[in-house]
Amino acid sequence: MGTKERWVVLSFLLVALLYVPVFAWVVVHSERGIASALIPVHIFVGAHGWVVVVLSLRDLHLRPATDPNWKMHWTLIILLTAGIGLAAYFIMHGRKPRSTRAEHRHTRGRTLG
């Protein structure tokens, strides 16, 4: 992932971490007027989330893989577990630079020191 993409993903993870509990509290403890006022924010967070999913899947499929099922597994994890899968992918792989295909062929997929 590039620097801008990392910032987009990180900003979404932070917004989601703050937004989900606040939205849940507002829905449980307030009147309908306040909860419905958050609909534009909810739409923005949802759109931001879809952008992050697309960026994460793009990054995943641009990375060389040694195991043929590796990309399929991560695709399913990202799509089926929502924010948890995105956070796990970002922590484990998204922060690291992608290797080029030439580097990958030269090392035959092995991680060097």
VENFENVEN-V542158 format. One record per pair of residues at least 6 apart in sequence whose ideal C-beta (glycine too) atoms are under 7 Angstrom apart, sorted by the first residue. I is the first residue (numbers start at 1). J is the second residue. D is the distance in whole Angstrom. If there is no record, write none. Layout:
I&J&D  I&J&D
//
This chain:
1&59&5  1&94&5  5&55&5  5&59&7  6&94&7  6&95&7  8&51&7  8&52&6  8&55&6  9&52&5  9&55&6  9&56&7  9&90&5  9&94&6  12&48&5  12&49&6  12&52&4  13&87&6  13&90&7  15&45&6  15&48&7  16&45&7  16&83&5  19&45&5  23&38&6  23&42&7  26&34&6  26&35&6  26&38&6  27&35&5  52&86&6  53&78&7  53&86&7  56&78&6  56&86&6  56&89&6  56&94&7  57&75&6  57&78&6  59&94&6  60&71&6  60&74&5  60&75&7  60&89&7  61&71&6  62&98&6  63&93&7  63&98&5  64&99&6  64&101&6  64&104&4  65&71&5  66&109&3  74&89&6  77&85&4  77&88&7  78&85&4  78&86&6  78&89&6
//
